[in-house]
Amino acid sequence: YYSIASDDVGAVLGVLRQIFCPDP
């Protein structure tokens, strides 16, 4: 279940990165 939590964290970080540092 830790792997699922890690995936959730990665997804959230990915969304935040697109919001604050969107790729051109």
PDBQT receptor file of N, H, CA, C and O in Angstrom, charges set to zero:
ATOM      1  N   TYR A   1       0.825  -1.193   0.000  1.00  0.00    +0.000 N 
ATOM      2  CA  TYR A   1       0.000   0.000   0.000  1.00  0.00    +0.000 C 
ATOM      3  C   TYR A   1       0.872   1.261   0.000  1.00  0.00    +0.000 C 
ATOM      4  O   TYR A   1       0.430   2.338  -0.401  1.00  0.00    +0.000 OA
ATOM      5  N   TYR A   2       2.105   1.105   0.453  1.00  0.00    +0.000 N 
ATOM      6  H   TYR A   2       2.464   0.231   0.779  1.00  0.00    +0.000 HD
ATOM      7  CA  TYR A   2       2.990   2.277   0.437  1.00  0.00    +0.000 C 
ATOM      8  C   TYR A   2       3.239   2.727  -0.999  1.00  0.00    +0.000 C 
ATOM      9  O   TYR A   2       3.394   3.918  -1.269  1.00  0.00    +0.000 OA
ATOM     10  N   SER A   3       3.277   1.756  -1.919  1.00  0.00    +0.000 N 
ATOM     11  H   SER A   3       3.151   0.789  -1.699  1.00  0.00    +0.000 HD
ATOM     12  CA  SER A   3       3.527   2.106  -3.320  1.00  0.00    +0.000 C 
ATOM     13  C   SER A   3       2.384   2.972  -3.852  1.00  0.00    +0.000 C 
ATOM     14  O   SER A   3       2.603   3.889  -4.644  1.00  0.00    +0.000 OA
ATOM     15  N   ILE A   4       1.155   2.668  -3.405  1.00  0.00    +0.000 N 
ATOM     16  H   ILE A   4       0.976   1.923  -2.762  1.00  0.00    +0.000 HD
ATOM     17  CA  ILE A   4       0.004   3.454  -3.859  1.00  0.00    +0.000 C 
ATOM     18  C   ILE A   4       0.134   4.886  -3.325  1.00  0.00    +0.000 C 
ATOM     19  O   ILE A   4      -0.130   5.849  -4.044  1.00  0.00    +0.000 OA
ATOM     20  N   ALA A   5       0.540   5.013  -2.073  1.00  0.00    +0.000 N 
ATOM     21  H   ALA A   5       0.755   4.231  -1.489  1.00  0.00    +0.000 HD
ATOM     22  CA  ALA A   5       0.704   6.343  -1.488  1.00  0.00    +0.000 C 
ATOM     23  C   ALA A   5       1.776   7.107  -2.257  1.00  0.00    +0.000 C 
ATOM     24  O   ALA A   5       1.626   8.300  -2.521  1.00  0.00    +0.000 OA
ATOM     25  N   SER A   6       2.859   6.417  -2.615  1.00  0.00    +0.000 N 
ATOM     26  H   SER A   6       2.981   5.448  -2.400  1.00  0.00    +0.000 HD
ATOM     27  CA  SER A   6       3.936   7.071  -3.359  1.00  0.00    +0.000 C 
ATOM     28  C   SER A   6       3.417   7.547  -4.713  1.00  0.00    +0.000 C 
ATOM     29  O   SER A   6       3.762   8.639  -5.164  1.00  0.00    +0.000 OA
ATOM     30  N   ASP A   7       2.586   6.728  -5.359  1.00  0.00    +0.000 N 
ATOM     31  H   ASP A   7       2.305   5.841  -4.992  1.00  0.00    +0.000 HD
ATOM     32  CA  ASP A   7       2.044   7.119  -6.666  1.00  0.00    +0.000 C 
ATOM     33  C   ASP A   7       1.162   8.354  -6.504  1.00  0.00    +0.000 C 
ATOM     34  O   ASP A   7       1.198   9.255  -7.342  1.00  0.00    +0.000 OA
ATOM     35  N   ASP A   8       0.371   8.402  -5.430  1.00  0.00    +0.000 N 
ATOM     36  H   ASP A   8       0.342   7.671  -4.749  1.00  0.00    +0.000 HD
ATOM     37  CA  ASP A   8      -0.496   9.557  -5.205  1.00  0.00    +0.000 C 
ATOM     38  C   ASP A   8       0.345  10.818  -5.015  1.00  0.00    +0.000 C 
ATOM     39  O   ASP A   8       0.033  11.873  -5.566  1.00  0.00    +0.000 OA
ATOM     40  N   VAL A   9       1.405  10.693  -4.235  1.00  0.00    +0.000 N 
ATOM     41  H   VAL A   9       1.658   9.835  -3.787  1.00  0.00    +0.000 HD
ATOM     42  CA  VAL A   9       2.277  11.856  -3.996  1.00  0.00    +0.000 C 
ATOM     43  C   VAL A   9       2.895  12.308  -5.314  1.00  0.00    +0.000 C 
ATOM     44  O   VAL A   9       2.966  13.505  -5.590  1.00  0.00    +0.000 OA
ATOM     45  N   GLY A  10       3.340  11.361  -6.121  1.00  0.00    +0.000 N 
ATOM     46  H   GLY A  10       3.282  10.388  -5.896  1.00  0.00    +0.000 HD
ATOM     47  CA  GLY A  10       3.940  11.701  -7.411  1.00  0.00    +0.000 C 
ATOM     48  C   GLY A  10       2.938  12.416  -8.306  1.00  0.00    +0.000 C 
ATOM     49  O   GLY A  10       3.295  13.361  -9.010  1.00  0.00    +0.000 OA
ATOM     50  N   ALA A  11       1.683  11.967  -8.282  1.00  0.00    +0.000 N 
ATOM     51  H   ALA A  11       1.394  11.199  -7.710  1.00  0.00    +0.000 HD
ATOM     52  CA  ALA A  11       0.660  12.588  -9.119  1.00  0.00    +0.000 C 
ATOM     53  C   ALA A  11       0.418  14.029  -8.668  1.00  0.00    +0.000 C 
ATOM     54  O   ALA A  11       0.299  14.935  -9.494  1.00  0.00    +0.000 OA
ATOM     55  N   VAL A  12       0.347  14.229  -7.363  1.00  0.00    +0.000 N 
ATOM     56  H   VAL A  12       0.444  13.493  -6.692  1.00  0.00    +0.000 HD
ATOM     57  CA  VAL A  12       0.113  15.580  -6.834  1.00  0.00    +0.000 C 
ATOM     58  C   VAL A  12       1.278  16.496  -7.199  1.00  0.00    +0.000 C 
ATOM     59  O   VAL A  12       1.074  17.628  -7.636  1.00  0.00    +0.000 OA
ATOM     60  N   LEU A  13       2.508  15.995  -7.015  1.00  0.00    +0.000 N 
ATOM     61  H   LEU A  13       2.674  15.075  -6.660  1.00  0.00    +0.000 HD
ATOM     62  CA  LEU A  13       3.680  16.809  -7.355  1.00  0.00    +0.000 C 
ATOM     63  C   LEU A  13       3.678  17.134  -8.842  1.00  0.00    +0.000 C 
ATOM     64  O   LEU A  13       4.053  18.238  -9.237  1.00  0.00    +0.000 OA
ATOM     65  N   GLY A  14       3.260  16.184  -9.666  1.00  0.00    +0.000 N 
ATOM     66  H   GLY A  14       2.955  15.288  -9.345  1.00  0.00    +0.000 HD
ATOM     67  CA  GLY A  14       3.221  16.418 -11.109  1.00  0.00    +0.000 C 
ATOM     68  C   GLY A  14       2.231  17.527 -11.451  1.00  0.00    +0.000 C 
ATOM     69  O   GLY A  14       2.515  18.379 -12.293  1.00  0.00    +0.000 OA
ATOM     70  N   VAL A  15       1.069  17.517 -10.798  1.00  0.00    +0.000 N 
ATOM     71  H   VAL A  15       0.838  16.825 -10.114  1.00  0.00    +0.000 HD
ATOM     72  CA  VAL A  15       0.061  18.549 -11.062  1.00  0.00    +0.000 C 
ATOM     73  C   VAL A  15       0.578  19.909 -10.614  1.00  0.00    +0.000 C 
ATOM     74  O   VAL A  15       0.445  20.900 -11.331  1.00  0.00    +0.000 OA
ATOM     75  N   LEU A  16       1.172  19.949  -9.418  1.00  0.00    +0.000 N 
ATOM     76  H   LEU A  16       1.281  19.143  -8.835  1.00  0.00    +0.000 HD
ATOM     77  CA  LEU A  16       1.701  21.222  -8.915  1.00  0.00    +0.000 C 
ATOM     78  C   LEU A  16       2.791  21.741  -9.838  1.00  0.00    +0.000 C 
ATOM     79  O   LEU A  16       2.881  22.945 -10.077  1.00  0.00    +0.000 OA
ATOM     80  N   ARG A  17       3.632  20.830 -10.368  1.00  0.00    +0.000 N 
ATOM     81  H   ARG A  17       3.558  19.851 -10.174  1.00  0.00    +0.000 HD
ATOM     82  CA  ARG A  17       4.713  21.264 -11.247  1.00  0.00    +0.000 C 
ATOM     83  C   ARG A  17       4.127  21.874 -12.521  1.00  0.00    +0.000 C 
ATOM     84  O   ARG A  17       4.655  22.859 -13.037  1.00  0.00    +0.000 OA
ATOM     85  N   GLN A  18       3.041  21.291 -13.027  1.00  0.00    +0.000 N 
ATOM     86  H   GLN A  18       2.612  20.491 -12.607  1.00  0.00    +0.000 HD
ATOM     87  CA  GLN A  18       2.437  21.835 -14.248  1.00  0.00    +0.000 C 
ATOM     88  C   GLN A  18       1.808  23.198 -13.975  1.00  0.00    +0.000 C 
ATOM     89  O   GLN A  18       1.760  24.055 -14.856  1.00  0.00    +0.000 OA
ATOM     90  N   ILE A  19       1.324  23.392 -12.743  1.00  0.00    +0.000 N 
ATOM     91  H   ILE A  19       1.362  22.695 -12.027  1.00  0.00    +0.000 HD
ATOM     92  CA  ILE A  19       0.669  24.664 -12.413  1.00  0.00    +0.000 C 
ATOM     93  C   ILE A  19       1.711  25.772 -12.235  1.00  0.00    +0.000 C 
ATOM     94  O   ILE A  19       1.570  26.863 -12.787  1.00  0.00    +0.000 OA
ATOM     95  N   PHE A  20       2.773  25.475 -11.448  1.00  0.00    +0.000 N 
ATOM     96  H   PHE A  20       2.888  24.588 -11.000  1.00  0.00    +0.000 HD
ATOM     97  CA  PHE A  20       3.765  26.506 -11.132  1.00  0.00    +0.000 C 
ATOM     98  C   PHE A  20       4.879  26.561 -12.167  1.00  0.00    +0.000 C 
ATOM     99  O   PHE A  20       5.446  27.627 -12.409  1.00  0.00    +0.000 OA
ATOM    100  N   CYS A  21       5.199  25.429 -12.778  1.00  0.00    +0.000 N 
ATOM    101  H   CYS A  21       4.739  24.563 -12.582  1.00  0.00    +0.000 HD
ATOM    102  CA  CYS A  21       6.280  25.390 -13.778  1.00  0.00    +0.000 C 
ATOM    103  C   CYS A  21       5.798  24.661 -15.025  1.00  0.00    +0.000 C 
ATOM    104  O   CYS A  21       6.298  23.581 -15.339  1.00  0.00    +0.000 OA
ATOM    105  N   PRO A  22       4.832  25.236 -15.739  1.00  0.00    +0.000 N 
ATOM    106  CA  PRO A  22       4.284  24.581 -16.928  1.00  0.00    +0.000 C 
ATOM    107  C   PRO A  22       5.332  24.460 -18.024  1.00  0.00    +0.000 C 
ATOM    108  O   PRO A  22       6.127  25.373 -18.245  1.00  0.00    +0.000 OA
ATOM    109  N   ASP A  23       5.321  23.322 -18.704  1.00  0.00    +0.000 N 
ATOM    110  H   ASP A  23       4.675  22.581 -18.524  1.00  0.00    +0.000 HD
ATOM    111  CA  ASP A  23       6.268  23.131 -19.808  1.00  0.00    +0.000 C 
ATOM    112  C   ASP A  23       5.791  23.910 -21.030  1.00  0.00    +0.000 C 
ATOM    113  O   ASP A  23       4.590  23.961 -21.292  1.00  0.00    +0.000 OA
ATOM    114  N   PRO A  24       6.706  24.514 -21.780  1.00  0.00    +0.000 N 
ATOM    115  CA  PRO A  24       6.347  25.311 -22.960  1.00  0.00    +0.000 C 
ATOM    116  C   PRO A  24       5.766  24.438 -24.065  1.00  0.00    +0.000 C 
ATOM    117  O   PRO A  24       5.410  24.944 -25.129  1.00  0.00    +0.000 OA
TER     118      PRO A  24
